[in-house]
Amino acid sequence: MLFKNCKQVIDNGLTPDLKKIREDVIDILSSALNAVDPYKAVKSRFNVGNIILEDREIDISNFKNVYLVGFGKASVGMTQAVCDSINIKKGIVVTNDPDICVQYNSITTFVGGHPIPNQNSIKSTERILEVIRECRKNDLLIVLISGGGSSLLCKPKINLKDLRITTELLLKSGANINEINTVRKHLSFVKGGQIVRDVKCKVVSFIISDIVNDPLEFIASGPTYPDSTTYVDTQNILYKYSLLEKIPSNVKRVIRNGISGTIPETPKKGDTIFNNVHNLIIVNNKIACEAAEIKAKEIGYKPIITTTSLTGEAKDVGRYLIEKICKTKDKSVYISGGETTVTIKGNGNGGRNQEMVLGSIKSLGGRDIVFSSFATDGIDGESKAAGAIADGFSLMRAHERNLDIEKYLECNNSYEFFNKLGDLLITGPTGTNVMDIQIIIS
């Protein structure tokens, strides 16, 4: 079973109807996750020795050798699908999950750091570059990209300590993922299209999107795609979030040199290095939400997808969603997806999904509504949970346990709050990542 604490979550419903609704939420989320399985998504792109792109097929037999590199939370499943379809000369894969690896003789699996890169991220990236350097003009390079790749693919222009400090500051600042990845690209030798700078052969990149609206240049910091951002943008982002005085001096030096032209910009649109690069998104949040819609309809609900591009401060978005639904007075399943942010002010544990649900509890109080928010990668923030669930009795249950909602929000300690209520959603790493999904049943 996908949810490890399924029985507890269901039993926390205080009425038979609530127990049933909570069970339905879990079934709907499970169906959504199954629809974005990375193995199935990649496997469907191979047909009797051909790779199926959007507008053409590529005959594998036209190439002398096929090489593979992959990085991200879904990289193992994606790679296994390729290896089960065609022969791979050599490959390197970097994942965040130490419990899984690719079962194929010529593929080496590394475990890197996430969301903060570590030395293993750098070591594995060097091995990826070695594989890329082996590619000749008549070879094919398959690149498998998924969420988490910005941390797992790492060859920085600064030392690792300074990169870690800068990344932590950005993650806590409230900056959105596009802004964070703009900075990451300009502190890297491989992001922002740079990994294919010296590749002479054809490149096919299969991409699982974990960013709102599927912007190819920001997913895993766009290693195989032209970069529209600049060093000036990097400086402006750091200024916007009052980080220019906090970042290490080496970071400032790189940005100054980039702005002055002392070091080159990232490759841009129109650069000939991208002539033989095909980037294809194979799975995204929209697919997950549509699968949730189908499942909800199957079990008797009237489902409505409200958006697949949800953004904003998590705790505020939670309240907004509940208040918006209360105004409609329709009895439906409301499905949304996207990726909110959390401005870290405390030292608690949790993530944007748990904080979103926590922010909604007062609005839920006494209402016949069940609200859940779920990270499709199974990891919400740096907690052990994927998200949380709440209903109209959650406020009462919190008061009975003397849990001060505002205090937990101030400390960004949503994990501990829902741990005490027994309403965490726990799956462990799922092996995929298409942002978050909210299921609201009213």
C-alpha positions in Angstrom: 0.0 0.0 0.0 1.3 3.4 -1.0 0.3 5.2 2.3 2.1 3.6 5.2 -0.2 5.0 7.9 -3.4 4.6 5.9 -5.4 2.9 8.7 -4.5 5.6 11.2 -5.5 8.4 8.8 -8.9 6.8 8.1 -9.6 5.9 11.7 -9.1 9.6 12.7 -12.4 10.4 11.0 -14.8 10.9 13.9 -17.9 9.8 12.0 -18.5 6.9 9.6 -18.9 9.4 6.7 -15.6 11.1 7.5 -13.8 7.7 7.6 -15.2 7.0 4.2 -14.2 10.4 2.8 -10.7 10.1 4.2 -10.3 6.7 2.6 -11.6 8.2 -0.7 -8.9 10.9 -0.5 -6.2 8.3 -0.2 -7.6 6.3 -3.1 -7.7 9.5 -5.3 -4.2 10.5 -4.4 -2.9 6.9 -5.1 -4.5 7.0 -8.5 -2.9 10.4 -9.2 0.5 9.1 -8.2 0.2 5.9 -10.3 -0.5 8.0 -13.4 2.9 9.8 -13.1 4.9 6.6 -12.6 8.3 7.4 -14.2 8.9 3.8 -15.4 5.6 3.7 -17.3 6.1 7.2 -18.7 9.5 6.5 -20.2 8.7 2.9 -21.3 5.8 4.3 -23.4 8.3 6.3 -25.5 10.0 3.2 -26.9 8.5 1.1 -29.7 10.5 -1.8 -31.3 13.8 0.0 -31.3 12.5 3.4 -31.9 12.2 6.4 -29.6 8.9 8.2 -29.9 9.1 12.0 -29.7 6.2 14.4 -30.1 6.4 14.7 -33.9 8.8 12.0 -35.0 10.5 8.7 -34.2 14.2 8.1 -33.8 15.6 4.8 -35.0 18.1 3.5 -32.5 19.9 1.4 -35.1 21.2 4.6 -36.7 23.6 5.1 -33.8 26.8 3.3 -33.0 26.4 3.5 -29.2 23.8 4.8 -26.8 24.9 6.5 -23.6 22.7 7.6 -20.7 22.9 10.1 -17.8 20.1 10.7 -15.4 19.6 12.9 -12.3 16.6 13.6 -10.1 14.1 11.9 -7.8 12.6 9.9 -10.7 15.9 9.0 -12.3 16.1 5.3 -11.2 12.6 4.4 -12.6 13.2 6.4 -15.8 16.6 4.7 -16.4 15.3 1.3 -15.7 12.6 1.8 -18.3 15.3 2.8 -20.9 17.5 -0.2 -20.0 14.5 -2.6 -20.3 13.9 -1.2 -23.8 17.3 -0.8 -25.5 21.0 -1.5 -25.0 23.0 1.1 -23.2 26.8 1.3 -23.6 27.4 3.2 -20.4 25.4 5.3 -18.0 25.4 7.2 -14.7 22.4 7.9 -12.6 22.1 10.2 -9.5 19.2 9.8 -7.1 18.3 11.0 -3.6 17.0 7.6 -2.5 19.6 5.2 -1.0 17.3 2.2 -1.1 17.0 1.8 -4.9 19.4 1.4 -7.8 19.2 0.6 -11.5 19.5 -3.1 -12.3 21.7 -3.0 -15.4 25.4 -3.9 -15.7 26.6 -0.8 -17.5 24.7 1.7 -15.3 26.2 3.0 -12.1 23.8 4.5 -9.5 24.9 7.3 -7.2 23.1 8.8 -4.2 23.6 12.6 -4.0 22.4 15.3 -1.5 19.0 16.8 -1.6 17.8 19.6 -1.2 21.3 20.7 -0.4 24.1 19.2 -2.6 26.9 17.2 -1.0 30.3 15.9 -2.0 28.6 12.9 -3.6 26.6 15.2 -5.8 29.8 16.7 -7.2 31.5 13.3 -7.5 28.6 11.8 -9.5 28.4 14.8 -11.7 32.1 14.4 -12.6 31.3 10.8 -13.6 28.3 12.1 -15.7 30.7 14.5 -17.5 33.1 11.6 -18.2 30.3 9.7 -19.9 29.3 12.7 -21.9 32.9 13.2 -23.1 32.9 9.6 -24.4 30.1 10.4 -26.8 31.1 10.6 -30.5 29.2 12.2 -33.4 27.5 8.9 -34.4 26.4 8.1 -30.9 23.2 9.0 -29.0 23.0 10.5 -25.5 19.8 10.0 -23.5 19.4 12.5 -20.6 16.8 11.7 -18.0 15.8 14.8 -16.0 13.4 15.1 -13.0 12.8 17.2 -9.9 15.7 17.4 -7.5 18.2 17.5 -10.3 19.3 21.0 -9.3 20.8 19.6 -6.2 21.9 16.2 -7.5 23.7 17.5 -10.6 26.3 19.7 -9.1 29.6 21.2 -10.5 29.8 24.6 -8.8 31.9 27.6 -9.7 32.4 28.1 -5.9 33.4 25.7 -3.2 30.7 23.3 -1.8 30.5 25.0 1.6 29.6 28.4 0.0 27.1 26.7 -2.4 25.4 25.0 0.5 25.2 28.2 2.5 23.7 30.1 -0.5 21.2 27.3 -1.3 20.0 27.2 2.3 19.5 31.0 2.4 17.5 30.8 -0.8 15.3 27.9 0.3 14.4 29.8 3.5 13.9 33.2 1.9 10.5 32.6 0.3 12.0 32.8 -3.3 10.1 30.7 -5.8 11.8 27.8 -7.6 12.4 29.8 -10.8 14.3 32.4 -8.9 16.2 29.8 -6.9 17.2 28.0 -10.0 18.2 31.2 -11.8 20.9 31.7 -9.0 21.8 28.0 -9.2 22.4 28.1 -12.9 24.8 31.0 -12.7 26.9 29.4 -9.9 27.2 26.2 -12.0 29.3 24.7 -14.8 26.5 22.3 -15.9 23.1 23.9 -15.4 21.4 26.4 -17.7 22.2 24.4 -20.9 25.9 24.0 -20.1 25.9 20.2 -19.8 25.5 19.9 -23.6 27.9 22.7 -24.5 30.5 20.3 -25.9 28.3 17.4 -27.0 28.7 16.5 -30.7 26.1 13.8 -30.9 22.3 13.8 -30.9 20.7 14.3 -27.4 17.3 13.2 -26.3 16.1 14.5 -22.9 13.1 13.0 -21.3 11.8 15.4 -18.6 9.4 15.0 -15.7 8.2 18.4 -14.7 8.1 19.6 -11.1 7.6 23.3 -11.8 4.4 25.2 -12.5 3.6 25.6 -16.2 6.5 23.2 -17.2 9.2 25.8 -18.0 12.0 23.6 -19.6 14.7 26.1 -18.6 14.0 25.9 -14.9 13.2 22.1 -14.4 16.4 20.8 -12.6 17.8 24.2 -13.6 17.5 23.4 -17.3 20.8 21.6 -18.0 19.9 20.8 -21.7 17.9 23.9 -22.5 18.8 27.5 -23.5 18.8 29.9 -20.5 17.0 33.2 -20.8 18.3 34.5 -17.4 21.5 36.4 -16.7 24.0 37.3 -14.0 22.1 40.6 -13.6 18.9 38.6 -12.9 20.9 36.6 -10.3 22.0 39.7 -8.5 18.5 41.2 -8.6 17.0 38.1 -7.0 19.5 38.1 -4.2 18.8 41.8 -3.6 15.0 41.2 -3.7 15.3 38.7 -0.8 17.9 40.8 1.2 20.6 38.1 0.6 23.4 40.1 -1.0 24.9 40.9 2.4 24.5 37.3 3.6 25.9 35.3 0.8 29.6 34.3 0.9 32.2 36.6 -0.8 33.0 33.9 -3.4 29.4 34.0 -4.7 29.5 37.8 -5.0 32.8 37.5 -6.9 31.3 35.1 -9.5 28.3 37.3 -10.0 30.4 40.4 -10.4 32.6 38.6 -13.0 29.6 37.4 -14.8 28.0 40.8 -15.0 31.3 42.3 -16.3 31.8 39.6 -18.9 34.9 38.2 -17.3 33.3 34.8 -17.3 30.8 33.7 -20.0 27.0 33.8 -19.7 25.0 30.6 -19.9 24.1 29.4 -23.4 21.1 31.3 -24.9 18.3 30.5 -27.4 19.7 30.3 -31.0 23.1 28.9 -29.8 24.0 26.1 -32.3 24.8 23.7 -29.4 21.1 23.0 -29.1 20.6 22.1 -32.8 20.8 18.4 -32.0 19.0 18.5 -28.6 15.4 17.3 -28.3 13.7 18.1 -24.9 10.4 16.3 -24.2 8.2 16.6 -21.1 6.7 13.2 -20.5 4.9 13.7 -17.2 3.6 16.7 -15.3 1.2 17.9 -12.6 -1.7 18.2 -15.1 -1.5 14.4 -15.8 -1.7 13.7 -12.1 -4.6 16.0 -11.5 -6.5 14.5 -14.5 -6.0 11.0 -13.1 -7.3 12.2 -9.7 -10.4 13.6 -11.5 -11.0 10.2 -13.2 -10.8 8.3 -10.0 -13.0 10.7 -8.1 -15.7 10.3 -10.8 -15.3 6.5 -10.7 -16.1 6.5 -7.0 -19.2 8.7 -7.3 -18.0 12.3 -6.9 -18.4 15.3 -9.1 -14.8 16.4 -9.6 -13.5 19.8 -10.5 -9.9 20.7 -11.3 -9.6 24.3 -10.1 -5.9 24.8 -11.2 -2.7 23.0 -11.9 -0.6 26.2 -11.3 -1.2 26.9 -7.6 1.4 29.2 -6.1 1.8 31.6 -3.1 2.6 31.4 0.6 1.4 28.0 1.7 -0.4 28.9 4.9 -2.3 31.7 3.1 -3.2 29.5 0.1 -4.7 26.9 2.4 -7.1 29.4 3.9 -7.9 30.9 0.5 -8.8 27.5 -1.0 -11.2 26.7 1.9 -12.9 30.1 1.9 -13.3 30.0 -1.9 -14.9 26.6 -1.8 -17.2 27.6 1.1 -18.6 30.4 -1.1 -19.6 28.0 -3.9 -21.7 25.8 -1.6 -21.3 22.9 -4.1 -20.8 19.4 -2.9 -17.8 18.3 -5.0 -14.2 17.1 -5.1 -12.0 20.0 -5.8 -8.6 19.1 -7.2 -5.7 21.5 -7.5 -2.0 21.2 -8.1 1.1 23.4 -8.1 3.9 24.4 -5.8 3.5 26.9 -3.0 6.4 28.4 -0.9 7.1 28.7 2.8 9.0 31.7 4.2 11.0 30.1 7.0 10.9 32.1 10.3 11.1 29.3 12.8 13.2 26.2 13.4 10.4 23.7 13.3 10.0 20.7 10.9 7.5 20.4 8.1 6.9 21.4 4.5 4.7 23.5 2.3 1.9 20.8 2.1 1.7 20.4 5.9 1.9 24.1 6.4 -0.9 24.7 3.8 -3.2 22.3 5.6 -2.3 23.8 9.0 -3.1 27.3 7.8 -6.6 26.1 6.8 -7.7 24.4 10.0 -9.4 27.4 11.6 -11.3 28.0 8.3 -12.3 24.3 8.3 -13.6 24.3 11.9 -17.1 23.0 12.1 -17.5 22.6 8.4 -18.3 19.5 6.5 -15.0 19.6 4.5 -11.9 17.3 4.2 -8.7 19.0 3.0 -5.4 17.2 2.1 -2.3 18.4 0.4 0.3 16.0 -0.8 3.9 16.1 -2.2 4.1 13.7 -5.1 7.7 12.9 -4.3 6.7 11.7 -0.8 8.9 14.2 0.9 7.4 17.4 2.2 10.2 19.8 3.1 12.8 17.9 5.0 10.2 15.9 7.0 9.3 12.2 7.0 5.8 13.0 5.7 4.4 13.7 2.2 1.7 16.0 3.5 -1.3 16.1 5.8 -5.1 15.8 6.0 -7.6 17.7 8.1 -11.4 18.1 8.4 -14.0 20.0 10.3 -13.2 18.3 13.6 -9.4 19.0 13.4 -9.7 22.3 15.2 -11.6 20.7 18.1 -9.1 17.8 18.3 -6.2 20.4 18.4 -7.9 22.3 21.2 -8.4 19.0 23.2 -4.6 18.4 22.9 -3.7 22.1 23.7 -2.1 22.6 20.4 -1.8 26.3 19.5 -2.2 26.5 15.7 -0.7 30.0 15.5 2.4 29.0 17.5 3.0 26.0 15.3 2.7 28.2 12.2 5.1 30.8 13.6 7.7 28.1 14.2 7.1 26.4 10.9 6.5 23.2 12.9 3.6 21.7 11.0 5.1 18.2 11.0 5.0 18.1 14.8 1.4 19.4 14.9 0.0 16.8 12.5 2.2 14.1 14.1 0.4 14.7 17.4 -3.0 14.6 15.6 -2.0 11.5 13.7 -2.9 13.1 10.4 0.3 13.0 8.5 0.3 11.4 5.1 3.3 9.1 5.0 4.6 7.3 1.9 8.4 7.5 1.9 10.1 8.5 -1.4 7.8 7.7 -4.3 10.3 7.8 -7.1 8.6 10.5 -9.0 8.0 14.3 -8.6 5.3 16.4 -10.2 4.9 19.0 -7.5 1.9 18.9 -5.1 -1.7 17.9 -5.3 -4.6 19.1 -3.1 -7.8 17.1 -2.7 -10.7 18.9 -1.0 -14.0 17.0 -0.6 -17.0 19.1 0.6 
